[in-house]
Amino acid sequence: MNELAVVDLTDPGFWSNPYPVLAEARERHPLARGIAGSLIALSFDAVESALRDPRFLTTDLLAPRGITEGPIADWWGQVMFSANPPEHTRLRRLVSRAFTPRAVESLRPRVGQITEELLDGFQGHTADLVAEFAHELPIRVMAAMLGVPAGDHHRFAAWTADLGLVFSSVHTPELLDRLEAAVGGLNEYVAELIADRRAQPGDDMLSGLIAAEADGDALSEAELVAMVENLLFAGHDTTRSMLMIGAALLLSHSDQRALLSNDSSLAAQAVDEILRFEAPVLGSGRDAAEPFDLFGVPVAAGETVTTMSLAANRDPAAFDDPDRFDITRPGGKLMSFGQGIHYCLGAALARLEGQVAFPMLLARFPTMELAANPAWVPYASIRRFEQLIVTID
């Protein structure tokens, strides 16, 4: 067996362009190791195996970062994507009764309306597509879906964006203070929102979550708060990243931009190719519940394997010419939303937002150009730019 490569996730250079490092490591073996010795799944098959194998449990992502108690740890312990069966199975069954495909598809006209309002707001000869487009669209869509008052979405948009930094590879005291403030503000706001909706139910997902019941089981008050925060956080920050990344890719690949501009029926393929080519989420962790071998490598009970979406989605064994951005690429399985029981609940909503918004953006501003190449924020597991400045004729 080839010796496993070592991938240094603390190297700022890795975050600016991870693909050469990941490709070289993946050629040696489907798995690699971090500088501290932890295992990293790189190949498409290895990532899928780790995500689907019931012998793996969800990793406590905060413990390795030294956060074992306090408001941030309490928040993480309540959200659904940190849970394992049977608790995860129970929570997912309840929320699925409100988060239905029909409920998501019914938002398509509203997504178009919100996108149009945002594009109407562009003024002058430049715009920041992070602040004025990618940040705003998903939070307004989630607000509409949950029945949040229109004037309040800016309050929790900042909190959810901050919480996306909880999974950063490097934490500072300043960042921890920022995260604790975000958790406190979000907890208080969501609790008040639930109380208001109990008093005045509406035709929205929050009312549906309050009413959701299966076999006599329902969400407790604490679980309701955590579930709404789960949806707000997951529905905002990752979609926000997908929108900014997608806009940058389309504007920097003139041939692909022209294809989508001339044929909006390519929107679904374009969104999937954006998600494949630059996955918004670095990956996720899984802990072995028992000892076993993974692609010939012994995994000890309790050992963590990080599944690297970026490497899996560029695996030449799974995708032809994987380093080429091609929105006409036939659809296929991606690792961007995970796999198995933790497959992203909001995948359909994120795709819908991109399918509606990207063609509208290109149609409204056919001569829009990047003012400068955006810089990746280092150590952010939910990948992002601070700014995406464009020029508008």
DRENZAPA-804589 format. One line per 5 residues: number of its first residue (from 1); for each residue x, y, z of C-alpha. Coordinates in Angstrom, 2 decimals. Layout:
REM residues N
NUM = X/Y/Z; ...
REM end
This chain:
REM residues 393
1 = 0.00/0.00/0.00; 1.29/3.45/-0.88; 2.24/5.66/2.05; -0.47/8.22/2.74; 0.24/11.81/1.77
6 = 0.05/14.56/4.40; -2.28/17.51/3.72; -1.65/20.66/5.77; -5.00/22.39/6.32; -3.26/25.11/8.35
11 = -1.29/26.34/5.32; -2.83/29.58/3.97; -1.63/28.59/0.50; -3.84/25.50/0.61; -6.94/27.63/1.00
16 = -6.12/29.83/-1.97; -5.86/26.80/-4.29; -6.34/23.38/-2.67; -6.69/21.31/-5.84; -3.05/20.58/-6.78
21 = -2.32/19.39/-3.25; -5.48/17.27/-3.12; -4.88/15.78/-6.59; -1.32/14.75/-5.76; -2.44/13.18/-2.49
26 = -5.41/11.40/-4.11; -3.17/9.90/-6.81; -1.14/8.24/-4.08; -4.11/6.78/-2.16; -7.86/7.36/-1.64
31 = -7.00/8.58/1.88; -4.50/11.08/3.25; -3.59/12.38/6.69; -3.66/15.82/8.24; -0.53/17.17/9.88
36 = -1.81/15.89/13.25; -2.32/12.40/11.81; -6.10/12.41/11.33; -7.46/10.65/8.26; -8.86/12.54/5.25
41 = -11.00/10.81/2.60; -10.12/12.15/-0.86; -11.41/9.91/-3.64; -15.06/9.93/-4.66; -15.51/6.33/-3.51
46 = -13.75/6.91/-0.19; -15.84/10.00/0.59; -19.07/8.26/-0.34; -18.15/5.22/1.75; -17.43/7.31/4.84
51 = -20.68/9.27/4.44; -22.87/6.21/3.89; -21.26/3.62/6.18; -23.42/3.19/9.34; -20.25/2.41/11.29
56 = -19.43/6.13/11.09; -21.12/8.67/13.35; -21.27/12.45/13.05; -18.16/14.10/14.41; -18.24/16.62/17.23
61 = -16.61/19.33/15.15; -16.14/21.66/18.10; -14.21/19.42/20.50; -10.99/19.45/18.40; -11.29/23.24/18.37
66 = -11.34/23.30/22.18; -15.03/24.27/22.49; -16.50/21.71/24.88; -18.83/23.88/26.97; -20.59/27.23/26.91
71 = -23.19/28.72/24.55; -21.48/27.63/21.32; -21.19/24.01/22.47; -24.81/24.08/23.69; -25.94/25.38/20.27
76 = -24.00/22.71/18.40; -25.42/19.97/20.64; -28.98/20.93/19.68; -28.75/21.29/15.88; -29.94/18.36/13.80
81 = -26.83/17.85/11.70; -24.80/17.16/14.87; -27.13/14.32/15.92; -26.83/10.58/15.24; -29.53/7.89/15.00
86 = -31.95/7.31/16.54; -32.29/10.98/17.57; -31.35/12.24/14.11; -33.92/9.89/12.55; -36.64/11.26/14.82
91 = -35.79/14.93/14.19; -35.47/14.45/10.44; -38.84/12.68/10.26; -40.55/15.57/12.04; -38.97/18.40/10.06
96 = -39.55/16.57/6.76; -43.29/16.87/7.39; -42.96/20.65/6.99; -39.98/20.86/4.60; -41.59/19.11/1.63
101 = -40.60/19.27/-2.07; -43.94/20.94/-2.77; -43.22/23.63/-0.15; -39.81/24.29/-1.73; -41.10/24.44/-5.32
106 = -43.89/26.80/-4.30; -41.16/29.36/-3.51; -39.96/29.63/-7.12; -42.02/32.77/-7.93; -40.98/34.38/-4.65
111 = -37.30/33.64/-5.35; -37.67/35.36/-8.71; -39.36/38.36/-7.12; -36.67/38.72/-4.44; -33.91/38.38/-7.04
116 = -35.50/41.09/-9.16; -35.76/43.41/-6.14; -32.10/42.88/-5.34; -30.96/43.53/-8.90; -33.14/46.66/-9.00
121 = -31.15/47.91/-6.03; -27.78/47.89/-7.83; -26.70/51.49/-8.23; -23.72/53.17/-9.85; -21.00/51.49/-11.87
126 = -19.90/48.88/-9.31; -21.58/46.39/-6.99; -20.48/43.88/-4.37; -22.19/40.61/-5.26; -21.43/39.21/-1.80
131 = -23.18/41.96/0.17; -25.83/42.94/-2.37; -26.73/39.57/-3.90; -25.33/36.37/-2.37; -25.82/37.45/1.25
136 = -29.30/38.86/0.77; -31.09/36.35/-1.45; -30.97/33.19/0.73; -31.77/35.01/3.95; -34.80/36.70/2.37
141 = -35.95/33.38/0.92; -35.64/31.64/4.30; -37.45/34.55/5.92; -40.30/34.12/3.44; -40.35/30.36/3.97
146 = -40.42/30.61/7.76; -42.72/33.62/7.87; -40.14/35.95/9.42; -41.18/39.62/9.22; -39.48/41.29/6.25
151 = -37.93/43.99/8.41; -36.13/41.47/10.62; -34.06/39.46/8.17; -30.97/41.68/8.54; -30.86/40.86/12.26
156 = -30.41/37.13/11.87; -28.48/37.34/8.56; -25.45/38.67/10.44; -25.78/36.02/13.14; -25.97/33.10/10.71
161 = -23.05/34.44/8.65; -20.97/34.65/11.83; -21.93/31.13/12.88; -20.51/29.83/9.60; -17.09/30.68/11.04
166 = -17.56/28.28/13.96; -16.01/25.51/11.83; -12.91/27.52/10.89; -9.66/25.64/11.25; -8.21/28.44/13.41
171 = -10.05/30.17/16.26; -9.00/33.38/18.00; -10.40/34.89/21.24; -11.97/37.65/19.14; -13.71/35.13/16.91
176 = -15.04/33.18/19.90; -16.52/36.37/21.37; -18.17/37.06/18.00; -19.58/33.52/17.84; -21.00/33.66/21.38
181 = -22.72/36.95/20.60; -24.23/35.42/17.46; -25.56/32.38/19.35; -27.06/34.56/22.08; -28.75/36.94/19.66
186 = -30.12/34.14/17.50; -31.47/32.14/20.47; -33.35/35.13/21.83; -34.79/36.15/18.47; -35.95/32.66/17.46
191 = -37.62/32.03/20.83; -39.60/35.26/20.43; -40.51/34.34/16.85; -41.85/30.95/17.92; -43.91/32.51/20.71
196 = -45.44/34.95/18.23; -46.27/32.18/15.77; -47.86/30.00/18.44; -50.18/32.91/19.21; -50.87/33.61/15.53
201 = -50.24/30.57/13.27; -49.80/31.23/9.56; -49.31/29.44/6.25; -45.54/29.10/6.61; -42.94/26.51/7.53
206 = -42.53/27.70/11.13; -46.23/27.13/11.77; -45.79/23.73/10.11; -42.86/22.85/12.38; -44.85/23.85/15.47
211 = -47.72/21.64/14.33; -45.57/18.74/13.04; -46.32/15.45/14.73; -45.52/11.82/13.99; -46.80/8.87/16.02
216 = -47.70/11.20/18.88; -44.23/12.78/18.89; -43.58/16.49/18.36; -40.66/18.90/18.67; -40.06/20.28/22.16
221 = -39.63/24.01/22.67; -35.83/23.70/22.80; -35.87/21.46/19.73; -38.03/23.97/17.86; -35.57/26.78/18.58
226 = -32.66/24.59/17.50; -34.48/23.42/14.34; -35.30/26.95/13.20; -31.68/27.96/13.84; -30.55/24.86/11.94
231 = -32.66/25.86/8.93; -31.66/29.53/9.07; -27.97/28.72/9.41; -27.82/25.89/6.87; -30.17/27.64/4.47
236 = -28.24/30.89/4.53; -24.51/30.42/4.83; -23.94/27.53/2.42; -26.34/28.92/-0.20; -24.71/32.32/0.23
241 = -21.38/30.71/-0.64; -22.84/28.85/-3.62; -24.27/32.09/-5.03; -21.04/34.11/-4.70; -18.92/31.24/-6.02
246 = -21.31/30.63/-8.92; -21.36/34.29/-9.90; -17.55/34.42/-9.86; -17.27/31.26/-11.98; -19.77/32.41/-14.59
251 = -18.22/35.87/-14.87; -14.70/34.44/-15.18; -15.63/31.81/-17.80; -17.01/33.81/-20.72; -17.85/30.75/-22.82
256 = -19.97/29.20/-20.05; -21.57/32.54/-19.29; -22.59/32.86/-22.93; -24.10/29.37/-22.94; -26.31/30.10/-19.94
261 = -27.19/33.60/-21.17; -28.39/32.13/-24.46; -30.18/29.10/-22.99; -31.72/29.40/-19.53; -32.78/25.73/-19.73
266 = -29.15/24.96/-18.79; -29.71/26.52/-15.35; -30.10/23.23/-13.47; -26.94/21.77/-15.04; -25.09/25.04/-14.43
271 = -25.91/25.01/-10.73; -24.81/21.39/-10.35; -21.55/22.14/-12.16; -20.91/25.13/-9.89; -21.51/22.91/-6.87
276 = -19.15/20.27/-8.28; -16.37/22.52/-9.51; -16.12/24.65/-6.34; -18.02/22.94/-3.53; -19.21/25.54/-0.98
281 = -18.37/23.22/1.94; -14.89/21.80/2.39; -16.26/18.55/3.81; -17.47/17.01/7.05; -16.20/14.72/9.77
286 = -17.22/11.19/10.69; -16.17/9.23/13.79; -15.73/5.46/13.65; -18.08/3.69/16.07; -15.93/0.54/15.89
291 = -12.53/-0.45/14.47; -12.41/-1.50/10.80; -10.40/-1.01/7.63; -11.23/1.74/5.14; -9.59/1.21/1.76
296 = -6.88/-0.83/3.42; -6.20/1.69/6.19; -7.01/0.68/9.79; -9.46/3.05/11.45; -9.62/2.88/15.25
301 = -12.84/3.20/17.22; -13.43/6.89/17.88; -11.02/7.98/15.13; -12.20/10.85/12.91; -12.22/10.72/9.14
306 = -12.71/14.05/7.33; -14.57/13.68/4.04; -13.12/16.16/1.53; -15.86/17.22/-0.91; -13.42/19.33/-2.91
311 = -11.26/16.31/-3.67; -14.16/13.92/-4.38; -15.81/16.33/-6.82; -12.58/16.65/-8.83; -11.78/12.91/-8.87
316 = -11.00/11.86/-12.48; -12.28/8.38/-11.65; -15.76/9.89/-11.21; -15.75/12.86/-13.62; -14.24/13.30/-17.09
321 = -11.78/16.19/-17.27; -12.73/17.24/-13.71; -10.69/20.45/-13.67; -12.72/21.91/-16.54; -15.76/24.07/-15.70
326 = -18.50/22.90/-18.08; -22.18/23.71/-17.47; -23.24/21.24/-20.19; -21.71/18.36/-18.21; -24.27/15.54/-17.78
331 = -25.77/15.50/-14.30; -24.39/13.04/-11.79; -23.90/12.37/-8.13; -22.08/15.08/-6.18; -20.58/15.17/-2.70
336 = -21.39/18.87/-2.22; -24.53/18.16/-0.18; -23.17/15.05/1.49; -24.68/11.58/1.17; -26.54/9.10/3.30
341 = -28.76/9.96/6.25; -27.21/13.43/6.61; -27.80/14.44/3.00; -28.55/18.17/3.10; -32.22/18.79/3.80
346 = -32.05/22.12/1.95; -30.35/20.85/-1.23; -33.46/21.38/-3.36; -33.92/24.92/-2.03; -30.29/25.87/-2.68
351 = -30.50/24.51/-6.22; -33.77/26.37/-6.82; -32.25/29.69/-5.77; -29.31/29.27/-8.12; -31.48/28.09/-11.01
356 = -33.64/31.22/-10.73; -31.02/33.81/-9.79; -28.07/33.14/-12.13; -29.99/33.51/-15.43; -31.66/36.66/-14.09
361 = -28.32/38.18/-13.07; -26.76/37.54/-16.48; -29.83/38.75/-18.37; -30.11/41.97/-16.40; -26.39/42.84/-16.64
366 = -25.03/41.27/-19.85; -21.79/43.31/-19.71; -21.08/42.82/-16.00; -17.41/42.00/-15.35; -15.27/41.12/-12.35
371 = -13.37/44.15/-11.14; -10.73/41.87/-9.61; -10.26/38.19/-8.90; -11.81/37.45/-5.49; -9.70/36.07/-2.65
376 = -10.78/33.02/-0.65; -11.14/33.54/3.09; -8.55/31.18/4.63; -9.53/28.45/7.09; -13.28/28.83/6.41
381 = -14.82/25.38/6.02; -17.86/27.05/4.46; -15.92/28.65/1.62; -16.41/32.31/0.87; -15.05/35.62/-0.35
386 = -15.27/38.77/1.70; -16.16/40.71/-1.44; -16.97/40.07/-5.08; -16.72/43.48/-6.74; -18.12/43.78/-10.27
391 = -18.33/46.61/-12.76; -21.66/47.44/-14.38; -22.03/49.29/-17.66
REM end
